[in-house]
Amino acid sequence: MIRVVIADDQAIVRAGFTVIVEAAGDIEVVGEAKDGFEAVEISQRLRPDVVCMDIRMPGRDGIEATRQLTADPAGAIPVLVVTTFDLDDYVFGALEAGAAGFLLKGSNEETLVAAIRSVAAGEGTLDQLLTRRVLAEFAERRPSPEARRDDLSALLTGRELEILVLLCEGLSNVEIAERLFIEPSTVKYHLAGLLGKIGARDRLQAVVWAFQHGVVTP
């Protein structure tokens, strides 16, 4: 059973999320929080598999709460940011704070459930509508020194580079496997290798790294 904490300042949103995710059968909402302070306190106490975090909340916002949870000395707690805001500094702040996933509130029920499962599995997730728009903007605002292609080839294998590029299109492991005519388990193996090489915790952070280092361009 995937244990989830929902953090949102609107009670009706928390209630709606609870109904949706618990209907999936393999997800249990173990706690609710109305602001960032509660989100951190409840999550550190209950140690859920995923925290569904709104960005704009009174008091401590979702960005600061995310930063605290992903840097928890007792072990990072995965955060799935679920918000109505898709192109503002709150989004970029959440990425920098270490969010493992990002989803728009307008997404359908199946997408929300799939995102929670993905984050709980350590894969992370990013709404495909946001992939290039948000991360391209993120890379432009927070650029890193652009790496030359030969430098990247020295760091990553050809297959790892292929997988990283496809991650930037928002593809899942299964979709990447179909595109490259390999097994999903092989994708998972190469993904683990490239995450270790670039120092990324999950696929979302890997995509941020790719945009910042010129693997893909806006």
Contacts in CASP RR format, 6 or more apart in sequence:
PFRMAT RR
TARGET T0000
AUTHOR 0000-0000-0000
METHOD contacts of the structure
MODEL  1
MIRVVIADDQAIVRAGFTVIVEAAGDIEVVGEAKDGFEAVEISQRLRPDV
VCMDIRMPGRDGIEATRQLTADPAGAIPVLVVTTFDLDDYVFGALEAGAA
GFLLKGSNEETLVAAIRSVAAGEGTLDQLLTRRVLAEFAERRPSPEARRD
DLSALLTGRELEILVLLCEGLSNVEIAERLFIEPSTVKYHLAGLLGKIGA
RDRLQAVVWAFQHGVVTP
1 26 0 8 1.000
1 27 0 8 1.000
1 28 0 8 1.000
2 26 0 8 1.000
2 27 0 8 1.000
2 28 0 8 1.000
2 49 0 8 1.000
2 50 0 8 1.000
2 116 0 8 1.000
2 117 0 8 1.000
2 120 0 8 1.000
3 28 0 8 1.000
3 30 0 8 1.000
3 46 0 8 1.000
3 47 0 8 1.000
3 48 0 8 1.000
3 49 0 8 1.000
3 50 0 8 1.000
4 21 0 8 1.000
4 27 0 8 1.000
4 28 0 8 1.000
4 29 0 8 1.000
4 30 0 8 1.000
4 31 0 8 1.000
4 48 0 8 1.000
4 49 0 8 1.000
4 50 0 8 1.000
4 51 0 8 1.000
4 52 0 8 1.000
4 116 0 8 1.000
5 29 0 8 1.000
5 30 0 8 1.000
5 31 0 8 1.000
5 32 0 8 1.000
5 33 0 8 1.000
5 39 0 8 1.000
5 42 0 8 1.000
5 43 0 8 1.000
5 46 0 8 1.000
5 48 0 8 1.000
5 50 0 8 1.000
5 51 0 8 1.000
5 52 0 8 1.000
6 14 0 8 1.000
6 17 0 8 1.000
6 18 0 8 1.000
6 29 0 8 1.000
6 31 0 8 1.000
6 32 0 8 1.000
6 33 0 8 1.000
6 51 0 8 1.000
6 52 0 8 1.000
7 32 0 8 1.000
7 33 0 8 1.000
7 34 0 8 1.000
7 35 0 8 1.000
7 36 0 8 1.000
7 38 0 8 1.000
7 39 0 8 1.000
7 51 0 8 1.000
7 52 0 8 1.000
7 53 0 8 1.000
7 54 0 8 1.000
7 57 0 8 1.000
7 62 0 8 1.000
7 65 0 8 1.000
8 14 0 8 1.000
8 17 0 8 1.000
8 33 0 8 1.000
8 34 0 8 1.000
8 52 0 8 1.000
8 54 0 8 1.000
8 57 0 8 1.000
8 82 0 8 1.000
9 34 0 8 1.000
9 35 0 8 1.000
9 54 0 8 1.000
9 56 0 8 1.000
9 57 0 8 1.000
9 58 0 8 1.000
11 34 0 8 1.000
13 54 0 8 1.000
13 105 0 8 1.000
14 32 0 8 1.000
14 34 0 8 1.000
17 29 0 8 1.000
17 52 0 8 1.000
17 82 0 8 1.000
17 112 0 8 1.000
18 29 0 8 1.000
18 32 0 8 1.000
20 109 0 8 1.000
20 112 0 8 1.000
20 113 0 8 1.000
21 27 0 8 1.000
21 29 0 8 1.000
21 112 0 8 1.000
21 113 0 8 1.000
21 116 0 8 1.000
22 28 0 8 1.000
22 29 0 8 1.000
23 109 0 8 1.000
24 113 0 8 1.000
26 117 0 8 1.000
27 113 0 8 1.000
27 116 0 8 1.000
27 117 0 8 1.000
30 46 0 8 1.000
30 48 0 8 1.000
31 42 0 8 1.000
31 46 0 8 1.000
31 48 0 8 1.000
32 42 0 8 1.000
33 39 0 8 1.000
33 41 0 8 1.000
33 42 0 8 1.000
33 43 0 8 1.000
34 57 0 8 1.000
35 57 0 8 1.000
35 58 0 8 1.000
35 59 0 8 1.000
35 60 0 8 1.000
36 57 0 8 1.000
36 59 0 8 1.000
36 60 0 8 1.000
36 61 0 8 1.000
36 62 0 8 1.000
36 64 0 8 1.000
36 65 0 8 1.000
37 59 0 8 1.000
37 60 0 8 1.000
37 65 0 8 1.000
39 51 0 8 1.000
39 53 0 8 1.000
39 57 0 8 1.000
39 60 0 8 1.000
39 62 0 8 1.000
39 65 0 8 1.000
39 69 0 8 1.000
40 60 0 8 1.000
40 65 0 8 1.000
40 68 0 8 1.000
40 69 0 8 1.000
43 51 0 8 1.000
43 69 0 8 1.000
43 77 0 8 1.000
44 69 0 8 1.000
44 72 0 8 1.000
44 74 0 8 1.000
44 77 0 8 1.000
47 74 0 8 1.000
47 77 0 8 1.000
48 77 0 8 1.000
49 78 0 8 1.000
49 120 0 8 1.000
50 78 0 8 1.000
50 79 0 8 1.000
50 80 0 8 1.000
50 116 0 8 1.000
50 119 0 8 1.000
50 120 0 8 1.000
51 69 0 8 1.000
51 77 0 8 1.000
51 78 0 8 1.000
51 79 0 8 1.000
51 80 0 8 1.000
52 80 0 8 1.000
52 82 0 8 1.000
52 116 0 8 1.000
53 62 0 8 1.000
53 65 0 8 1.000
53 66 0 8 1.000
53 79 0 8 1.000
53 80 0 8 1.000
53 81 0 8 1.000
53 82 0 8 1.000
53 94 0 8 1.000
53 99 0 8 1.000
54 62 0 8 1.000
54 81 0 8 1.000
54 82 0 8 1.000
54 83 0 8 1.000
55 61 0 8 1.000
55 62 0 8 1.000
55 63 0 8 1.000
55 81 0 8 1.000
55 83 0 8 1.000
55 85 0 8 1.000
55 90 0 8 1.000
55 91 0 8 1.000
55 94 0 8 1.000
56 62 0 8 1.000
56 83 0 8 1.000
56 85 0 8 1.000
56 90 0 8 1.000
57 65 0 8 1.000
61 90 0 8 1.000
62 81 0 8 1.000
62 94 0 8 1.000
63 90 0 8 1.000
63 93 0 8 1.000
63 94 0 8 1.000
63 97 0 8 1.000
64 97 0 8 1.000
65 79 0 8 1.000
66 79 0 8 1.000
66 81 0 8 1.000
66 94 0 8 1.000
66 97 0 8 1.000
66 98 0 8 1.000
66 99 0 8 1.000
67 97 0 8 1.000
67 98 0 8 1.000
69 76 0 8 1.000
69 77 0 8 1.000
69 79 0 8 1.000
70 76 0 8 1.000
70 77 0 8 1.000
70 78 0 8 1.000
70 79 0 8 1.000
70 97 0 8 1.000
70 98 0 8 1.000
70 99 0 8 1.000
70 100 0 8 1.000
70 201 0 8 1.000
76 201 0 8 1.000
78 100 0 8 1.000
78 119 0 8 1.000
78 120 0 8 1.000
78 122 0 8 1.000
78 124 0 8 1.000
78 202 0 8 1.000
79 97 0 8 1.000
79 98 0 8 1.000
79 99 0 8 1.000
79 100 0 8 1.000
79 101 0 8 1.000
79 119 0 8 1.000
80 99 0 8 1.000
80 100 0 8 1.000
80 101 0 8 1.000
80 102 0 8 1.000
80 103 0 8 1.000
80 115 0 8 1.000
80 116 0 8 1.000
80 119 0 8 1.000
80 124 0 8 1.000
80 125 0 8 1.000
81 91 0 8 1.000
81 94 0 8 1.000
81 99 0 8 1.000
81 101 0 8 1.000
81 102 0 8 1.000
81 103 0 8 1.000
82 103 0 8 1.000
82 104 0 8 1.000
82 105 0 8 1.000
82 112 0 8 1.000
83 90 0 8 1.000
83 91 0 8 1.000
83 94 0 8 1.000
83 102 0 8 1.000
83 103 0 8 1.000
83 104 0 8 1.000
83 105 0 8 1.000
84 104 0 8 1.000
84 105 0 8 1.000
84 106 0 8 1.000
85 91 0 8 1.000
86 104 0 8 1.000
86 127 0 8 1.000
86 129 0 8 1.000
86 130 0 8 1.000
86 133 0 8 1.000
86 134 0 8 1.000
87 133 0 8 1.000
87 134 0 8 1.000
87 137 0 8 1.000
91 102 0 8 1.000
91 130 0 8 1.000
91 134 0 8 1.000
91 138 0 8 1.000
92 134 0 8 1.000
92 137 0 8 1.000
92 138 0 8 1.000
92 141 0 8 1.000
92 142 0 8 1.000
94 102 0 8 1.000
95 102 0 8 1.000
95 134 0 8 1.000
95 135 0 8 1.000
95 138 0 8 1.000
95 204 0 8 1.000
95 208 0 8 1.000
96 142 0 8 1.000
98 201 0 8 1.000
98 205 0 8 1.000
99 204 0 8 1.000
100 119 0 8 1.000
100 122 0 8 1.000
100 124 0 8 1.000
100 125 0 8 1.000
100 201 0 8 1.000
100 202 0 8 1.000
100 204 0 8 1.000
100 205 0 8 1.000
101 115 0 8 1.000
101 118 0 8 1.000
101 119 0 8 1.000
101 124 0 8 1.000
101 125 0 8 1.000
101 126 0 8 1.000
101 202 0 8 1.000
101 204 0 8 1.000
102 125 0 8 1.000
102 126 0 8 1.000
102 127 0 8 1.000
102 130 0 8 1.000
102 134 0 8 1.000
102 204 0 8 1.000
103 111 0 8 1.000
103 112 0 8 1.000
103 115 0 8 1.000
103 125 0 8 1.000
103 127 0 8 1.000
104 127 0 8 1.000
104 129 0 8 1.000
104 130 0 8 1.000
107 115 0 8 1.000
107 127 0 8 1.000
111 127 0 8 1.000
114 125 0 8 1.000
115 124 0 8 1.000
115 125 0 8 1.000
118 124 0 8 1.000
118 125 0 8 1.000
118 172 0 8 1.000
119 125 0 8 1.000
119 202 0 8 1.000
122 202 0 8 1.000
123 173 0 8 1.000
123 202 0 8 1.000
123 203 0 8 1.000
124 202 0 8 1.000
124 203 0 8 1.000
124 204 0 8 1.000
125 203 0 8 1.000
125 204 0 8 1.000
126 134 0 8 1.000
126 135 0 8 1.000
126 170 0 8 1.000
126 203 0 8 1.000
126 204 0 8 1.000
126 207 0 8 1.000
128 169 0 8 1.000
128 170 0 8 1.000
131 168 0 8 1.000
131 169 0 8 1.000
131 170 0 8 1.000
131 207 0 8 1.000
132 168 0 8 1.000
132 169 0 8 1.000
132 218 0 8 1.000
135 168 0 8 1.000
135 207 0 8 1.000
135 208 0 8 1.000
135 211 0 8 1.000
136 211 0 8 1.000
136 217 0 8 1.000
136 218 0 8 1.000
137 218 0 8 1.000
138 208 0 8 1.000
138 211 0 8 1.000
138 212 0 8 1.000
139 208 0 8 1.000
139 211 0 8 1.000
139 212 0 8 1.000
139 214 0 8 1.000
139 218 0 8 1.000
140 218 0 8 1.000
142 212 0 8 1.000
143 212 0 8 1.000
144 212 0 8 1.000
144 213 0 8 1.000
146 213 0 8 1.000
146 214 0 8 1.000
147 155 0 8 1.000
147 213 0 8 1.000
147 214 0 8 1.000
147 215 0 8 1.000
152 161 0 8 1.000
152 213 0 8 1.000
152 215 0 8 1.000
153 161 0 8 1.000
155 197 0 8 1.000
155 198 0 8 1.000
156 164 0 8 1.000
156 194 0 8 1.000
156 197 0 8 1.000
156 198 0 8 1.000
157 190 0 8 1.000
159 180 0 8 1.000
159 190 0 8 1.000
160 190 0 8 1.000
160 193 0 8 1.000
160 194 0 8 1.000
160 197 0 8 1.000
161 215 0 8 1.000
162 180 0 8 1.000
163 176 0 8 1.000
163 180 0 8 1.000
163 187 0 8 1.000
163 190 0 8 1.000
163 191 0 8 1.000
163 194 0 8 1.000
164 194 0 8 1.000
164 206 0 8 1.000
164 207 0 8 1.000
164 210 0 8 1.000
164 215 0 8 1.000
165 210 0 8 1.000
165 215 0 8 1.000
165 216 0 8 1.000
166 175 0 8 1.000
166 176 0 8 1.000
166 179 0 8 1.000
166 180 0 8 1.000
167 176 0 8 1.000
167 191 0 8 1.000
167 203 0 8 1.000
167 206 0 8 1.000
167 207 0 8 1.000
167 210 0 8 1.000
168 207 0 8 1.000
168 210 0 8 1.000
168 211 0 8 1.000
168 215 0 8 1.000
168 216 0 8 1.000
170 207 0 8 1.000
171 179 0 8 1.000
173 184 0 8 1.000
173 187 0 8 1.000
173 188 0 8 1.000
173 191 0 8 1.000
174 184 0 8 1.000
176 187 0 8 1.000
177 183 0 8 1.000
177 184 0 8 1.000
177 186 0 8 1.000
177 187 0 8 1.000
180 187 0 8 1.000
191 203 0 8 1.000
191 206 0 8 1.000
194 200 0 8 1.000
194 206 0 8 1.000
195 201 0 8 1.000
195 202 0 8 1.000
195 203 0 8 1.000
195 206 0 8 1.000
198 206 0 8 1.000
198 209 0 8 1.000
199 205 0 8 1.000
199 209 0 8 1.000
200 206 0 8 1.000
200 208 0 8 1.000
200 209 0 8 1.000
209 215 0 8 1.000
210 216 0 8 1.000
211 217 0 8 1.000
211 218 0 8 1.000
END
